[in-house]
Amino acid sequence: MLKDLLEAKKCFKLVCGAGNEDVQEVEKLVTIYSLAGCNFFDLCAKPEIVDAAKRGLERAGIKEDRYICVSVGIDGDPHITKAVIDQQRCVKCGKCRQICPHDAIIELDKYKVKKERCIGCMQCAKKCPKQAIEMVSQLQDYDEVLPAIIEKGIDCIEFHAISTDEKDVMDKWLQINDYFDGMLCISIDRSELGDRKLKERVRKMLGIRKPYTTIIQADGIAMSGSNDEFGTTLQAVATAQLFQNAQMSAYIMMSGGTNTKSIELATMCNVHPHCLAVGSYARKIVKEFLMADDLFTNSEKMNQAVNIAKTLVDVITKE
């Protein structure tokens, strides 16, 4: 069971991307990382994406000890934003396309964003010299989203509670709890709240839950883990340390800028998370294989991809 993995601190979660609506890529990611030993998968909250992940598990021939989580967001959460290019301001300099880590920007007669591939990392908007790119929230109606997702058969729902609106956070948290009685995850970082208010919010959210039926995803800097360096994962360790020291009745998962250095740095700081979640870095190291049309029919390519992914997964599952 997922709970057993968390308690054993042998849990590795692959973050396919809360905004990643690319069905083929998700199927490939889940196949590769499941074969590499990953046991927990975080997905965009769309039925077709859950179906794609389950096909990936079937391709890997794995029927047990693999768990699926879907992520839902809130207004203000970067994970549910999409880039939109203002064509009046765009000068087609190409900087956005060059920097996009997910190849979500394409050039036709003008630059366009492939919505299904945009994960809301904001790198293009930050790089644009003409401020021609806006990040727009894709708000979700939980009454529509959750029943269809839960019906597919999932093991966890992750709520991105990155907002300054306390009432909206609590209302949506209560709504999720009404729909789903399994494991829940609170994804939260220090970008909007100070440490004291951050802990107060999480304690309030845990107050309606039974002990150890919730994961606190301690985020460093969301979608920032493109480099395998200690500095990249520093904030994730610091946020995990904050919650570990608070001694809450919940599991702690490190995320946001995580990489192969995360557990090593955490151990140096006497931080011991129950799970490591890796997104940007995990996707980056197998990117060339995700682009291969023949991945599922070329065993050599698949084996290469799995071996690369395994070097990351082993960092925590072999500890």
Residue pairs with C-beta under 8 A, 6 or more apart in sequence:
2 11
2 40
2 67
2 155
2 156
2 183
3 183
3 212
5 11
5 39
5 40
5 65
5 67
5 275
6 215
6 251
6 274
6 275
7 251
7 274
9 272
9 273
9 274
9 275
9 316
9 319
10 39
10 316
10 317
10 319
11 39
11 40
11 253
11 274
11 275
11 276
11 316
12 37
12 38
12 39
12 40
12 275
12 276
12 277
12 278
12 313
12 316
12 317
13 38
13 40
13 41
13 42
13 69
13 253
13 255
13 275
13 276
13 277
13 278
14 29
14 30
14 33
14 38
14 40
14 41
14 42
14 277
14 278
14 279
14 282
15 42
15 255
15 277
15 278
15 279
15 280
15 282
16 25
16 26
16 29
16 30
16 41
16 42
16 43
16 44
16 49
16 53
16 279
16 283
17 44
17 102
17 119
17 279
17 283
18 42
18 44
18 45
18 71
18 73
18 79
18 80
18 119
18 120
18 158
18 160
19 44
19 79
19 80
19 81
19 82
19 118
19 119
19 120
19 138
20 26
20 43
20 44
20 49
20 102
20 116
20 117
20 119
21 44
21 46
21 49
21 115
21 116
21 117
22 116
22 117
23 48
23 49
23 51
23 52
23 116
24 52
25 117
25 290
26 43
26 44
26 49
26 52
26 53
26 56
27 52
27 53
27 55
27 56
27 59
28 56
28 289
28 290
28 295
28 296
29 56
29 283
29 286
29 290
30 41
30 52
30 53
30 55
30 56
30 57
30 60
31 56
31 57
31 59
31 60
31 296
31 302
32 286
32 289
32 302
32 305
32 306
32 309
33 41
33 282
33 309
33 313
34 41
34 56
34 57
34 60
34 62
34 66
35 60
35 62
35 302
35 306
35 309
36 306
36 307
36 309
36 310
36 312
36 313
37 310
37 313
37 314
37 317
38 66
38 309
38 313
39 65
39 66
39 67
39 317
40 66
40 67
40 69
40 156
40 275
40 277
41 53
41 66
41 67
41 68
41 69
42 69
42 70
42 71
42 158
42 277
42 279
43 49
43 50
43 53
43 68
43 69
43 70
43 71
44 70
44 71
45 70
45 71
45 72
45 140
45 145
45 146
45 149
46 149
47 148
47 149
47 152
49 70
50 68
50 70
50 149
50 152
50 153
50 154
51 152
53 68
54 68
54 152
57 63
57 66
59 296
67 155
67 156
68 153
68 154
68 155
68 156
69 154
69 155
69 156
69 157
69 158
69 185
70 149
70 154
70 156
70 157
70 158
71 79
71 157
71 158
71 159
71 160
71 187
72 80
72 140
72 142
72 145
72 146
72 157
72 158
72 159
72 160
72 172
72 176
73 79
73 80
73 137
73 140
73 159
73 160
73 162
74 80
74 159
74 160
74 161
74 162
74 163
74 165
74 168
74 169
74 172
75 137
75 139
75 163
75 165
75 168
76 137
76 162
76 163
76 164
76 165
76 192
77 137
77 160
77 161
77 162
77 163
78 120
78 121
78 122
78 135
78 162
78 222
78 223
79 119
79 120
79 160
79 162
79 187
79 222
79 223
80 120
80 137
80 138
80 139
80 140
80 160
81 120
81 122
81 135
81 136
81 137
81 138
82 113
82 115
82 118
82 120
82 135
82 136
82 138
83 96
83 104
83 105
83 113
83 118
83 120
83 122
83 124
83 125
83 133
83 134
83 135
83 136
84 113
84 133
84 134
84 135
84 136
85 96
85 105
85 110
85 111
85 112
85 113
85 132
85 133
86 132
86 133
86 134
87 110
88 132
89 130
89 131
89 132
90 110
90 111
90 130
90 132
91 129
91 130
91 132
92 107
92 110
92 111
93 129
93 130
94 107
94 111
95 124
95 127
95 128
95 129
96 105
96 111
96 124
96 127
96 128
96 133
97 105
97 106
97 107
97 111
97 124
99 123
99 124
99 127
100 123
100 124
101 121
101 123
101 226
101 280
101 283
101 284
102 117
102 118
102 119
102 121
102 283
103 114
103 117
104 113
104 114
104 117
104 118
104 119
105 111
105 112
105 113
105 114
105 124
106 112
106 113
106 114
119 223
120 135
120 223
121 222
121 223
121 280
122 135
122 223
124 133
125 133
125 134
125 135
142 172
142 175
142 176
142 179
143 175
146 157
146 175
146 176
146 179
146 180
147 179
149 157
150 179
150 180
154 182
155 182
155 183
156 182
156 183
156 184
156 185
156 215
157 176
157 180
157 182
157 183
157 184
157 185
158 184
158 185
158 186
158 187
158 215
158 217
159 172
159 173
159 176
159 184
159 185
159 186
159 187
160 187
160 188
161 169
161 173
161 186
161 187
161 188
161 201
161 205
162 187
162 188
162 189
162 191
162 192
162 219
162 222
163 169
163 192
164 192
164 193
166 201
169 201
169 205
170 204
170 205
173 186
173 205
173 208
174 208
176 184
177 184
177 208
177 209
183 213
183 214
183 215
184 209
184 213
184 214
184 215
185 214
185 215
185 216
185 217
185 253
186 202
186 205
186 214
186 215
186 216
186 217
186 250
187 217
187 219
187 255
188 198
188 201
188 202
188 216
188 217
188 218
188 219
189 218
189 219
189 220
189 221
189 222
189 235
189 239
189 256
190 198
190 235
190 239
190 242
191 221
191 222
193 201
195 242
198 242
199 242
199 243
199 246
202 216
202 243
202 246
202 248
202 250
203 246
203 248
205 214
206 214
206 248
206 249
206 250
209 250
211 249
211 250
212 249
212 250
212 251
214 250
214 251
215 250
215 251
215 252
215 253
215 274
215 275
216 243
216 248
216 250
216 251
216 252
216 253
217 253
217 255
217 277
218 236
218 239
218 240
218 242
218 243
218 252
218 253
218 254
218 255
218 256
218 273
219 236
219 239
219 255
219 256
220 233
220 234
220 235
220 236
220 237
220 238
220 239
220 254
220 255
220 256
220 257
220 258
221 235
221 236
221 256
221 257
222 256
223 256
223 279
223 280
224 232
224 256
224 257
224 280
225 232
225 233
225 256
225 257
225 258
225 259
225 278
225 279
225 280
225 281
226 232
226 280
226 281
226 284
227 259
227 281
228 259
228 260
228 261
228 281
229 259
229 261
230 261
230 264
230 265
232 257
232 259
232 261
233 254
233 257
233 258
233 259
233 261
233 262
233 265
234 257
234 265
235 256
235 257
236 254
236 255
236 256
236 257
236 258
236 262
237 254
237 262
237 265
237 266
237 269
237 271
239 254
239 256
240 252
240 254
240 266
240 271
240 273
241 269
241 271
243 250
243 252
244 252
244 271
244 272
244 273
251 274
251 275
252 273
252 274
252 275
253 273
253 274
253 275
253 276
253 277
254 262
254 266
254 271
254 273
254 275
254 276
254 277
255 276
255 277
255 278
255 279
257 280
258 276
258 277
258 278
258 279
258 281
259 278
259 281
259 312
260 281
260 311
260 312
260 315
262 276
262 278
262 315
263 273
263 276
263 315
263 316
263 319
266 272
266 273
275 316
276 315
276 316
278 312
281 312
282 309
282 312
283 290
285 308
285 309
285 312
286 305
286 308
286 309
289 295
289 301
289 302
289 304
289 305
289 308
292 298
292 301
294 301
295 301
295 302
295 305
296 302
